[in-house]
Amino acid sequence: MRRAVSGFSIPLRAMGLVTVLVLLAGACAPPGTPTPLPPTPTTARAPMPEPGAEWDYVVLGDSRTWVFPDYYAAHIEADLGVKVTVHYWSRDGQMSWSLLLLLRNNQELRNDISEAEVVTFFGNAGPGYCGGIDTEDCFGQTLTDFRANLDAIIAEILSLRSTSDAIIRTMDWYHPCVKENKEDGIFEECKRCIEALNEQIVQAASEHNIPVVRTHPVFNGPDGDEDGRDKGYLQADGLHPNAAGHALIADLHREVGYEPLGQ
């Protein structure tokens, strides 16, 4: 496995150096006409690769996506017999609207995606998603804007690469800082917000045959009320995965399989 740094510098793998992730909520959709969504491909599946083929893997998202792709690339190499180069386009605190602008305006990134055999993306909805002045914000404009940005992100990716010729994946939100949310009396509100955002992720991705890697039930338990730190998956900040957490996220991606590529 090789690593190619594209667009932004990738941080050192020492987890203590990862900057605190600003999670979720109300980013406004950027101006401009959204890219029309292409039809979801249903036929003409590409064959699986020949052993020894060289693949490119583009990573889109925020600081939650800085490490697990290395593990996932290693899984792909072991399972499919290819050589994978990881191109990191992740950025600390990158929100859905800024990821969308990057996809629309950075030609180097667009070139990387058009040549990639693997693409994973993760949309951050913005800061202050619950417990703020407007406690219902997540279920109003924040949710509307997040879905609009997510649909447009998918449209941009699929305009460059389809699920018939690339492994395209996204993942849902796990609930961070569960203990702190409970202490502050906002856990139930935040849980409802995360569940609403995850529902939008699943709906948007499913419409275009993109599998969603489900991290929430694993990190937070079947009832969604467990803290990932107690399960050994998060750093002390309660936000970022530790090494075990990143390895787990990669394993969850692997468990989804590699369809529809090669179907």
C-alpha positions as CSV (number, residue, x, y, z in Angstrom):
1,M,0.0,0.0,0.0
2,R,1.2,3.5,-0.9
3,R,0.1,6.9,0.3
4,A,-0.2,9.9,-1.9
5,V,-1.0,13.2,-0.3
6,S,-3.3,15.2,-2.5
7,G,-4.4,18.8,-2.0
8,F,-3.8,19.0,1.8
9,S,-1.1,17.8,4.0
10,I,-1.9,14.6,5.9
11,P,-1.1,14.6,9.7
12,L,1.3,12.3,11.4
13,R,-0.3,9.0,12.5
14,A,0.3,9.7,16.1
15,M,-3.3,10.0,17.3
16,G,-2.5,12.6,19.9
17,L,-1.7,15.1,17.1
18,V,-5.2,14.9,15.6
19,T,-7.0,18.2,16.1
20,V,-10.4,18.0,17.8
21,L,-13.2,17.4,15.3
22,V,-15.9,19.9,15.2
23,L,-19.0,17.7,14.8
24,L,-22.3,18.1,13.0
25,A,-25.0,20.7,12.3
26,G,-26.0,23.8,10.6
27,A,-23.9,24.7,7.6
28,C,-25.7,26.6,4.9
29,A,-25.7,25.3,1.3
30,P,-23.3,27.2,-0.9
31,P,-24.6,29.3,-3.7
32,G,-24.7,28.0,-7.2
33,T,-26.7,25.6,-9.2
34,P,-26.5,22.0,-7.9
35,T,-25.0,19.4,-10.3
36,P,-27.8,17.3,-11.7
37,L,-27.9,13.8,-10.3
38,P,-27.0,11.2,-12.9
39,P,-29.0,8.0,-13.1
40,T,-27.9,5.2,-10.9
41,P,-26.2,2.5,-13.0
42,T,-27.9,-0.9,-12.9
43,T,-26.1,-2.8,-15.6
44,A,-22.7,-3.3,-17.2
45,R,-20.9,-4.1,-14.0
46,A,-17.1,-3.9,-14.3
47,P,-15.1,-7.1,-13.8
48,M,-13.0,-7.6,-10.6
49,P,-9.4,-6.6,-11.0
50,E,-6.5,-8.7,-12.2
51,P,-4.0,-9.6,-9.5
52,G,-1.3,-7.1,-9.3
53,A,-3.3,-4.2,-10.7
54,E,-2.7,-0.8,-9.3
55,W,-5.6,1.1,-7.8
56,D,-6.1,4.7,-6.6
57,Y,-8.2,5.4,-3.5
58,V,-9.6,9.0,-2.9
59,V,-10.5,9.9,0.7
60,L,-13.0,12.8,1.3
61,G,-14.0,14.1,4.6
62,D,-12.8,15.6,7.9
63,S,-10.3,14.5,10.6
64,R,-12.3,11.4,11.3
65,T,-11.1,10.1,8.0
66,W,-7.3,10.6,8.4
67,V,-6.3,7.1,9.5
68,F,-8.9,4.3,8.8
69,P,-8.3,4.5,5.0
70,D,-4.8,3.1,5.4
71,Y,-6.3,0.0,7.1
72,Y,-9.1,-0.2,4.6
73,A,-6.5,0.0,1.7
74,A,-4.6,-2.9,3.3
75,H,-7.8,-4.9,3.4
76,I,-8.4,-4.2,-0.3
77,E,-4.9,-5.3,-1.2
78,A,-5.3,-8.5,0.8
79,D,-8.7,-9.4,-0.5
80,L,-8.4,-8.4,-4.2
81,G,-4.7,-8.7,-4.8
82,V,-4.2,-5.2,-6.0
83,K,-1.8,-2.4,-5.0
84,V,-3.5,0.6,-3.6
85,T,-2.4,4.2,-3.4
86,V,-4.3,6.4,-1.0
87,H,-5.0,10.0,-2.0
88,Y,-6.0,12.0,1.1
89,W,-8.3,15.0,0.4
90,S,-9.5,15.1,4.0
91,R,-9.3,18.3,5.9
92,D,-9.7,19.1,9.6
93,G,-13.2,20.4,10.3
94,Q,-14.3,20.2,6.7
95,M,-18.0,20.5,6.5
96,S,-20.4,19.3,3.9
97,W,-20.7,22.7,2.1
98,S,-16.9,23.2,2.0
99,L,-16.4,19.6,0.7
100,L,-19.0,20.4,-2.0
101,L,-17.1,23.5,-3.0
102,L,-13.9,21.6,-3.2
103,L,-15.4,18.9,-5.4
104,R,-16.8,21.5,-7.7
105,N,-13.8,23.8,-8.0
106,N,-10.6,21.8,-7.5
107,Q,-9.6,20.2,-10.8
108,E,-6.8,18.2,-9.3
109,L,-9.3,16.5,-7.0
110,R,-11.8,15.9,-9.9
111,N,-9.0,14.3,-11.9
112,D,-8.1,12.1,-8.9
113,I,-11.7,10.9,-8.6
114,S,-12.1,10.3,-12.3
115,E,-9.1,7.9,-12.1
116,A,-10.0,6.3,-8.8
117,E,-11.1,2.7,-8.2
118,V,-12.1,3.5,-4.6
119,V,-13.8,6.6,-3.2
120,T,-15.0,7.1,0.4
121,F,-16.7,10.3,1.5
122,F,-18.0,11.6,4.8
123,G,-20.0,14.8,5.3
124,N,-19.7,16.9,8.5
125,A,-22.8,18.9,9.1
126,G,-21.1,21.7,11.1
127,P,-20.7,22.9,14.7
128,G,-23.3,23.2,17.5
129,Y,-25.7,20.5,16.3
130,C,-27.5,20.2,19.7
131,G,-27.9,22.0,23.0
132,G,-27.7,25.5,21.4
133,I,-30.1,28.4,21.5
134,D,-32.5,26.7,19.2
135,T,-32.6,23.1,20.4
136,E,-34.7,22.0,17.4
137,D,-32.3,23.4,14.9
138,C,-31.1,20.0,13.8
139,F,-34.6,19.1,12.7
140,G,-35.1,22.3,10.7
141,Q,-32.7,24.2,8.4
142,T,-29.6,22.2,9.5
143,L,-31.1,19.0,8.4
144,T,-32.4,20.5,5.1
145,D,-29.1,22.0,4.2
146,F,-27.2,18.9,5.2
147,R,-29.3,16.7,2.9
148,A,-29.0,19.2,0.0
149,N,-25.3,19.3,0.3
150,L,-25.1,15.5,0.6
151,D,-27.2,15.0,-2.6
152,A,-24.9,17.5,-4.4
153,I,-21.7,15.8,-3.1
154,I,-23.0,12.5,-4.4
155,A,-23.9,14.1,-7.7
156,E,-20.4,15.5,-8.1
157,I,-18.7,12.1,-7.3
158,L,-21.0,10.2,-9.6
159,S,-20.5,12.7,-12.5
160,L,-16.8,11.6,-12.4
161,R,-17.0,7.9,-11.3
162,S,-19.9,5.4,-11.0
163,T,-20.6,2.5,-8.7
164,S,-20.1,0.2,-11.7
165,D,-16.4,1.1,-12.1
166,A,-15.4,2.1,-8.6
167,I,-16.0,1.1,-4.9
168,I,-17.9,4.1,-3.5
169,R,-18.7,4.2,0.2
170,T,-19.9,6.6,2.8
171,M,-20.5,6.0,6.6
172,D,-23.0,7.2,9.2
173,W,-22.3,9.2,12.4
174,Y,-21.4,7.6,15.6
175,H,-22.5,9.6,18.7
176,P,-19.4,11.3,20.3
177,C,-19.1,12.5,23.9
178,V,-22.0,10.5,25.1
179,K,-21.0,11.0,28.8
180,E,-20.7,14.8,28.4
181,N,-24.1,15.0,26.7
182,K,-25.7,13.0,29.5
183,E,-24.1,15.2,32.1
184,D,-25.3,18.4,30.3
185,G,-28.8,17.0,30.0
186,I,-28.8,17.1,26.2
187,F,-28.2,13.4,25.4
188,E,-31.7,12.5,24.1
189,E,-31.8,15.6,21.9
190,C,-28.4,14.9,20.4
191,K,-29.2,11.3,19.9
192,R,-32.4,12.2,18.0
193,C,-30.4,14.7,15.9
194,I,-27.7,12.1,15.0
195,E,-30.3,9.5,14.1
196,A,-32.0,12.1,11.9
197,L,-28.8,12.9,10.1
198,N,-28.0,9.2,9.7
199,E,-31.4,8.6,8.2
200,Q,-30.6,11.3,5.6
201,I,-27.3,9.7,4.8
202,V,-28.8,6.3,4.3
203,Q,-31.6,7.6,2.1
204,A,-29.3,9.7,-0.1
205,A,-26.8,7.0,-0.6
206,S,-29.3,4.2,-1.1
207,E,-30.9,6.2,-4.0
208,H,-27.6,5.7,-5.9
209,N,-26.6,2.2,-5.0
210,I,-23.9,3.5,-2.5
211,P,-23.5,1.3,0.6
212,V,-23.4,3.0,4.0
213,V,-21.0,1.7,6.6
214,R,-22.9,1.7,9.9
215,T,-20.6,2.9,12.7
216,H,-23.3,4.1,15.1
217,P,-24.6,0.8,16.4
218,V,-21.1,-0.5,16.9
219,F,-19.6,2.5,18.6
220,N,-22.7,3.3,20.6
221,G,-24.4,0.0,21.1
222,P,-27.9,-1.3,20.0
223,D,-29.7,1.5,22.0
224,G,-27.3,4.2,21.0
225,D,-26.4,5.2,24.6
226,E,-23.0,3.8,25.0
227,D,-19.8,5.9,25.0
228,G,-17.2,4.8,22.5
229,R,-14.5,5.5,25.0
230,D,-15.9,2.8,27.3
231,K,-15.8,0.4,24.4
232,G,-12.1,1.2,23.6
233,Y,-12.8,2.9,20.3
234,L,-12.3,6.6,21.0
235,Q,-9.5,8.9,22.2
236,A,-9.9,10.7,25.5
237,D,-11.5,13.7,23.7
238,G,-14.5,11.5,23.0
239,L,-14.6,12.6,19.4
240,H,-11.8,11.0,17.4
241,P,-11.3,7.3,16.9
242,N,-8.1,5.8,18.4
243,A,-6.1,3.2,16.6
244,A,-8.5,0.5,17.6
245,G,-11.5,2.6,16.4
246,H,-9.9,3.4,13.1
247,A,-9.1,-0.3,12.6
248,L,-12.7,-1.1,13.4
249,I,-14.1,1.4,10.9
250,A,-11.9,-0.2,8.3
251,D,-13.2,-3.6,9.2
252,L,-16.8,-2.4,8.9
253,H,-16.0,-1.1,5.4
254,R,-14.5,-4.5,4.6
255,E,-17.6,-6.3,5.9
256,V,-19.8,-4.3,3.5
257,G,-18.0,-6.1,0.6
258,Y,-17.0,-4.7,-2.7
259,E,-20.2,-4.8,-4.7
260,P,-21.7,-3.4,-6.9
261,L,-18.2,-3.4,-8.4
262,G,-17.8,-6.7,-10.2
263,Q,-21.5,-7.7,-9.8
